[in-house]
Amino acid sequence: MIAGESLFNDGVGVVIFALLVGMLTSGGAPTVDSALMLLLREAGGGIAFGLVLGYATYWLLKSVDDYQVEVLLTLAAVTGGYALASQLHVSGPLAMVVTGLIVGNHGRAWAMSDTTRRYVDMFWELGDGILNAVLFVLIGMEVLLFDLSTSLLVAGAMAIGVTLLARLVSVGLPIGAFGRHFGLPGGAWRVLTWGGLRGGISVALALSLPAGPQRDSVLALTYCVVVFSILVQGLTIARLVRGTVRAAGVDKID
């Protein structure tokens, strides 16, 4: 539940970010109709394309039993699928999210052997670690150029508060109201609110902005949110999860 929500959160965030940046760089005043149509095309088209690509990849994985070929199939689905999504002008991130969910659920359960699952997991965990390391090195090099004034640090603290509040409103409240309908424990809203960790996607989006003083400010604020997310939220989420599960009546959690 947490992993799926996180993936869709990132995918929708990328779409909205691209939508806002496109409106700002176009120079014209956006209309509600144009914004909704663009969002529908990007998000809806990305999800539909991801469904097609995901089940096509699942069928290919099921037709072979060779971990090397299957690892390459997952790589081809990501690289080729993202490039094709860009050509179709639909959301590549959301397409990859849907494809990943299909391959990671149906594909892992019914189309992969134990050996293939192990190698696929190792390959993508290594790739994820390398790409995140590169992103954080880039943001670290950018931070060396920042003038971290008191006002900027105060703004960073406010950005952290706004991020947590937005997370509470958009995720925590719906889970608190309807979580039990999905079999979630009563305190799940706290876990999903506090567990909204920020990392590579936020850094990559901030680095994609055009050069200028506003970009430096956004990068600095992003860095503050990401550091707080990793060092504070990341180091305390396990304790919160254990407390929530025990409160739901489970005596032990690994």
Secondary structure, 3 states (H helix, E strand, C coil): CHHHHHHHHHHHHHHHHHHHHHHHHHCCCCCHHHHHHHHHHHHHHHHHHHHHHHHHHHHHHHHCCCHHHHHHHHHHHHHHHHHHHHHHCCCHHHHHHHHHHHHHHHHHHHHCCHHHHHHHHHHHHHHHHHHHHHHHHHHHHHHCCCCCCHHHHHHHHHHHHHHHHHHHHHHHHHHHHHHHHHCCCCCHHHHHHHCCCCCHHHHHHHHCCCCCHHHHHHHHHHHHHHHHHHHHHHHHHHHHHHHHHHHCCCCCCC
